[in-house]
Amino acid sequence: MLNRRTFLGASGLTAAAMALSARPARAEGLPDRKFLFLLARGGWDPTFVFSPQFDKPYVDTESDATAAVAGGIPFVDSAERPSVRTFFETYGQQACVLNGFEIQSITHDRCLRLLLTGHGSAGVDDWGATLAAHASTELLLPYLLLSGNSYTYNHVSEVVRIGPTGQLPDLLTPTGNLLQSDRVVPLPGAASEAQVRAYLRERVASYDAGAPPGRARRYAELYDRAIGQVDRVAEMADTLNFRSSPGGGPEGLDVWGPLEVAINAFSRGASRCAMVQYDGLWSMSWDSHSQIAFQSDHFEGLFKHLLAVMEALETTPGTSGAPLIDEVTVVVLSEMGRGPRLNTWGGKDHFTFTSAMLLGSGVRGGFSFGAADDYGIGQKLDLATGEVSDSGVALQASHLGATLLALGDIDPAQEIPGSDPITAMMA
């Protein structure tokens, strides 16, 4: 059924589809690589998992944790985080960790923009929107934002927000728009809906035939295509609704519902990118200015989710018929790190150096790149070999972004000039 809000949403989706016509074609049968962003917003402490720094004299670390290696990945092991060890033992050969790259700010909002775009200015698009905009096929939901942040400039219409409680499916049903209304409104029947749709199609076709080229005619074309797409999006309403399990998914996973929606969208070929934000235990946020030990609980929850995600990707078919793990790169990241020393409240304050992890398709698994000095500051890296080197590059978020674009078959030089990909991380 078509209603005003459904049409407006579909129009945005169609505008995104129209932009696809000038993109280069890919080899037949080869699907675009897809990207699932899992954002730990608030600023995690990499010394709890990704970056063992027990030998650093000016870095405060856990007294009951140890350095370990599993699946080729050095990590911080603790009895309080069994899911971390299980994850690296099971999927370390499909994971690649990047330590010691810098987000050149200590405020959350600016760090998020820098992390996701590589720029501090507003006139750029984030990695997810850019990747979605370069898809080789028409997508109904190019960049599915289930939670978290998105920054757009040229590719605004690529981003589709589901809503924090999965409201989008309501907008795809005849009565959905009225669920939060305190007024009883009579709805037209199927015959009336069909008449309205036929009338609109006729008017659009008539206008399209006689209108001169220009913005108005372009809008008419978009409208016509939007009507054709609404039913296709509505068919997905069941897989976009994650409100049926408000307490989370299996084993109490806090954001399993949104993650499952993203995986389903990938499987159906509806999306190229998706983002889900994980706020940690009890949604406390990772911003641990006091009681740094809660980072341990947050990481345990995060890796429980990652175990479930990887299992689902291995067992869910993608558009090529192969498991989604062959098509999807999982990007796990946080907008900042935590300082090397404890403060007076037993926490750690904002720090510009942090870590990230890539999993799955296109990733050189079983490796951890980057290192910190005695003060927790990231060291320079040779982008080709992954070796720490004085002649290497001081890593920034733009290098991680360039890597993601390269994995997505986009020339990073066209999007973020001056930042080369970390080819050592790519298979």
Secondary structure, DSSP 8 states (H G I E B T S, - for coil): ---HHHHHHHHHHHHHHHGGGGS----TT----EEEEEE-TT---GGGTT---TT-TT----TT-EEEEETTEEEEE-TT-HHHHHHHHHHGGGEEEEEEEE-S-SSHHHHHHHHHHS-SSSSS--HHHHHHHT-SS--SSSEEESSS----SS-GGGEEE-TTTT-HHHHTSTTGGGTT-SS------HHHHHHHHHHHHHHHHHHHHHS-SSHHHHHHHHHHHHHHHHHHHHTTHHHH--TT-TT-SGGG-TTHHHHHHHHHHHHTT--SEEEEE---GGG--S--SB-TTHHHHHHHHHHHHHHHHHHHHHHSB-TTSSBGGGTEEEEEE-S-EE-SS--TTBS--EESEEEEEEEETTB--SEEE--B-TTS-B--B-TTT--B-TTSB--BHHHHHHHHHHHTT--HHHHSTT----GGGB-
